[in-house]
Amino acid sequence: MARGARLALAAVFIGVFLAGLGAGLSRLALARLLRYGLGESVLVTSSLTSWFMAARVVSALLGGVGSDLRPGLYRVLMSAPMAGIAVLVYAIAGLRDAAAILLLNAAWGFLSGLVWPVTQTATSLAAGARAGTAMGVYFASAFLGVTIGQGLYGVLPVGDAAAVRISSLFFAAASASLAAAAALLPPGLLRRPGRGARGLLAAVRDALRGPAAWLLLAAFAVGYSSGMLREFLYVYLGEAYGLTRRDLSAVLAAAGLAALPLTVLVGRLAETRGAAPVLYGVLAVGAAGLAVLALPAGPAGAFAGVMLSNLATRTSLPLTRNAVFLGTAAAATLVAASNVLNNLGQVTGPLVAGALYDALHGEKLLGSIPGGGAPFLTAAALYLLVLALYSAMTRRRQG
């Protein structure tokens, strides 16, 4: 790997770490600001994720297709929207109207969708044969930032609004780092397909005849559970498990740190074993974690459930958002499609979670299962369905 590419990847990893810091601090503080500062329902609070991801669905596809058709565009998209995110987050901190917060939160999601799919594409292509490892480090850097940001929330002696405002500084620093990375990446990283849009469509169709189709389906299932592991989880752990602000921060941080080494290992393992078989094991672990979360058993149970669930959502990303595994002929579009499906899952999951929680909280299912945990059972069931489809696909190909 050329020196310029190595420096560019280092700048990317620093950038995603800084953005993770901002996200870990701001999303936790914003959820509690809506729920406890403004007295909003769990459905409204959890819909932060839905509005954010709905906007990101649109922009991710625009950025991915645009970068394949105009390869130089990705350099701009890697950094400029992040500067806009810093401004938006600072503005959100001063709002006290839930509708206005949700609106700016959606704008934040739109800009996020322009940044991350093209950054992920550039990272995997720049790494070449070591794409699995590079993407593992990429997401480990991001999740380390998120984990530290969540830990900061528990110890900063400031209110929720001030915590959101502080996080905007991390996003501003991330923009500068990603701008440096874009300038250092080698030329010709993305290539416009022959025959333009028609050639791009043909390349996508060819990729979907292989394992990429199942990887994209898994991306939706992971997104569905991941959407529940954000604002909804923060409220759920406090109300179902009785965790205080400090306890909540500690559980999230410890569970995140426990998953970090495996995020890198999974990417490396996929380089030799293949992305689909490794992802199968990851999803099985995730199903177990979601089942644990649905059955409140104190702080130890919360830690185990969050750790196993996060393990699946975090270690799956180096596999489902890697251009080398999805197909390099339409790299940015396929990575964008993975982001889109994951984001659609994150739109759906919180809405289902909020509605079920508001309807079933305090009830018992089958005589003993707490109704408030029902959302996590639906996510576990979706994982099991995806695993069954993989088994059926494998048997058909072997037959």
N, C-alpha and C positions, 0 to 999 in steps of 0.2 A: 504494500500500500504506500503511495507516494506521501511525502512529508506534508504537502498541502492538505491532502485528504485527512491525514491523522490530526492535524491542527483543527481542521473544520469540524471533525467529529468531537474533539475535545470541547470546542466552543458550543456545539449542540448540546452535549451532555451538561455543561454548566448552565446553559439557557433553560433546559427542561427542569433542572434542579431548582433554579430560582423561580420559575413559573409554578412548580410544585409547592414551594414554600408559600407563595401567594395564595394558591388554591386551597391548601390545607388550612391555612389560617382564616381566609375570607369565607369559604363555604360553610364552615362550622359556625363561625360567628354570625353569619347572615341568617342561617337557619334558626338559631336561637333568638336572634333579634326579632324575626317575624313571629315566632311561636310565643315567646315570653315577653319581649319588649312591646310588640304591637298586639298580642293576644289573638293571633290568627289561628285557624284550625290546622289540624295535621294535613288535611288535603291541600290547603293553600300553601303550607310550608313545603310539603314534598313536591308540589308542582313547580318549585324553583328549578328542580332538575328537568322537569318535562319541558318547560318553556325554553330553558337553556339549550337542551338537546334538539328540540324541534327546529330552532333557528340554525343550529349547527348542521342538521341534516341537509338543509338547502345549500348552505355555503360550502360544505365539504365537497359536494358533488360539483358545484361550480368551479371550485379551486382545482379539483383533481382533473376534470375534463379539460379545463382551460390550460393547465400546465402541460398536459400531453399534447394538446394542439398548438400551444405556444410555449415551447420548453423554457424560454428565458423568464417566464412569469413567476416561476416558483421562488426565485431569489428575492423578489419583492414581497411575496406572500409570507416568507419565512419570518419577517421581522416587523414590517410596517403595521399590520393589524394588532400586534402585541402592544405597541405604543398606545393605540386606541383603547385597548383593554385597560391599561393603567389609568387612563383618564376616566373611563366609565366606572371603574371600581371605586375610585376616589369620590365620584359624584354620588354613587349609590349610598355611600356611608352617611351622607347628609340628608337622606330622604326618610320620611316618616309615614308615607302612604304606600300601602302594600301593592296597589295597582302600578304605581310608578316604579317601584322596586322590580316587580316582575317584568315590566317593559324594558328597563335598562339591562336587566339580567338576560333577556332574550337577545338584545343587541350584543351583549358580551358573548353569548353563545355563537352568534353569527360570525363575529370576528375570530373566535376560537376555531371555528370550522375552516377558516381560510388558512390558518397557521399550521395546525398539527398534521393533517394528512400529507401535505407536501413536504413537511419536515421529516416525517417518518419515511416517505418515499426516498428522499434524498439521502437519508442516513443509511438505509438498507442498500441502495445502489452504490453509494460511495464505499461501503465496506466489502462489497463483492462476495467472495467465498466465505467470509466471516460475518455475513449478514445476520445470522442467528445470534451470534455472540454480541454483535453491535446493538441489535435491537433489544437484547436482554439488558445490556448496560444502559441503554436509552431509557427503558421503562423503570429499571431499578433506580436510576438517577431521579426520575420524575417522582416515583413513589417514596424515595427517601426524603425528597423535598416536602411532599404532602405530609408524611409522617412527622417530620420535624415541625412543620407548620401547625399541625394538630396539637403537638406537644406544647408549642409556644402559646397556643390559646389557653391552655390550662394554667400557665404561670405568669402571663403578662398582666400587670396590675391595671388594666384598662377595661372599659366597657366594650360591648359588642360593636358599636358603631366605630369606635376608635380602632379596634382590631381590624375591621374591614379597611379603614383608611390606611393603616400601616401596611397592609398587604399590597396596596397599589405600588409601593416603592419596589417590591420584589418583581412585580410585572414590568416595571420600567427598566430594571436592570436586566431582566430576561430579554427584552427587546434589543438591547444593545449587544448582548452576547450572540443572539441569533443573527443579527445583522453582520457581525464579524464572521460567523460561520458561513453565511451565504456568500460573502466575498471570497472566502478561502476555498470553497468547493471547486473541484476541477470542471472545466467547460465540457459540454457535450454529455452531461450526466443523464439528462432526459432527451429522447429523440422523438421528433414528430413522426407518427406512423405514415407509411405510404398510403396514398389515396385519402388522406385527411380523415374526416369524420367517419367515412365508410370503412376505411382500414382500421380505425380505432374500434369500431363496433365489431368487426370480424375478429380482432385480437381478443376482445372480451369474451365473445362467444366461444372461441377455441379454449380459453382458459377455464370456462365454466363446465367443460366436458370432463375435467379432471378433478382432483381433490379440492380445488379452489371453491367449488360449489358448496361442499360440506363445511369448509372453513368459514365461508360467509354465513351459512346458517348458524354455525356455532357462535359467530360474532353477535348475532341477534340475541341468542339465549344468554350470553355473557352480559350483554348490555341490559337485558331485562333484570337480571339479578343485581348488576352493578348500580342500576338506578335506585334500587331499594337500599343499597349500602351507603347512601349519601345522606341527604337531609332527613329522609324518613328514618333511617337507622339511628341518627343522633337523638331524635325524639323518642323512638321506640326503646332504646337502651335506658333512657332516663325514666320513662314511665313504666315499662314492663320489668326492668331489672332494678330500678331505684338508684341508678348511678348519679352521683353529683357531677357538677361541671368538672372538677379535678379528676374524679374517677373515670368519667367518660373520656377525657383527654388521654389519661394514662392507658386505658384499654385500647383505644384506637392506635396510639403510638406504639405500644408493645406489640400488638398484632401486626402492624405494618412492618416493623423491624424484623419480626420473625419470618415474614414472607420474602424479604429482600434477596437473600442469597439464592433462593430457588428461582427467582425471576431471571437471573443471569444463567443459572444452570440449565433451565428449560430451553432457553434459546440455543445454548451450545449443544444440548442433547439432540435437538431437532435437526442440526446440521448433519448428524450421522444416522439418526433413526427415522427421520421424516417428521413433518409437522403434525400430520393427522394422528398417528398413533400416540405421540406425546400428549397432544391435546385431549385425547380420549381419557387418559389417566387424570389430567388436570380437572376435567369436568366432573369425574366421579368424586374426587375430593371435594369439589365445590358443593355437590349435591348433599354430601354428608354434613358440611358446615351449615348449610341453610336449614337442614332439619334440626340441628342443635339450637340454632337461633330461635326457631319457632317454639321451643320448649324451655322457657326461662328457668335457669337453675343457678342463679347467683352470678357474681363477678367472674368466677372460674369458667362457668358455662358461656358467659358473654365473650370472654377472651378466646375460648376454643372455637366458638361459632364464627366470630369475626375473623379470626386468623385463617381458618379453613376456607371461608367464603372469599376473603380477600386473596388468598392464595390462588384460587381459581380465576378470579377476575383479573388479577395482576399478571400472573404467569401466562395466561392465555394470549395477552396482547402481543408479545414478541412473535407469536405464531400466526395470529389472524391479521396483523397489520404489516406484514413483511412482504415487500414487493418480490423478493427472490422466491418466496414460497407460493405467492399468488399468481405471479406471471409478469415478466419484465416487459413484454411487448406492449402492454397497456398499463404500465406501472402505476402512475399517479391515479388513473381512473379506478383500478382495482383496489388500491389502498383506500381511496376515497369511498368506494362502495362498501368496504369493510367498516369504515368509520360510520357511514350512513346507516347500515343495518344495526351496528352497535348502538348508535344514537337513537334509532327508532325504538330499540329495546329499552333504552334509558328514558325515553318519553313515556312508554307504556307502563313500565314497572312502577314508578312512583304513583301514577294515577290509580292503578289497581291497588297498590299498597295503601294509599290514603283512603280510598273508598272502602276497602275491606276493613281497615283498622277502625275507621269511624263507625262502621256498621256492626262489627263483631267484638270490639273492645269490651271486656267484662263478661263476655259469653264463654261457654265451653263447647268445644266441638267433640263429637263422639264421647261425650261424658267427662273427658279429662284434658283435652288439648285446649290451651288458651286461644280464644278467638283472635286475639291481637297478633298472634304468630302466623295466622293463615297466609298472609302475603308471601312469607318465606317458603311455605309449603308449595305454593304455585310455582315459584322459581325453581325449587328442587325438582318438581315434576317436569318442567320444561327441559332441564338438563338431562333427565332420564330419557325423555323422548328423543333428544338429539343423539344420545349414546345409542339408543336402539336403532336409529336410522343409520348410524355409522356401521353397526354390526350387520345390518341388512345389506348395505352397500358393499361391504367387504365380502360377504358370502356370495352375492350375485357376481362379483368380478371373478372370484375364485371358481365359481361354477361355470 
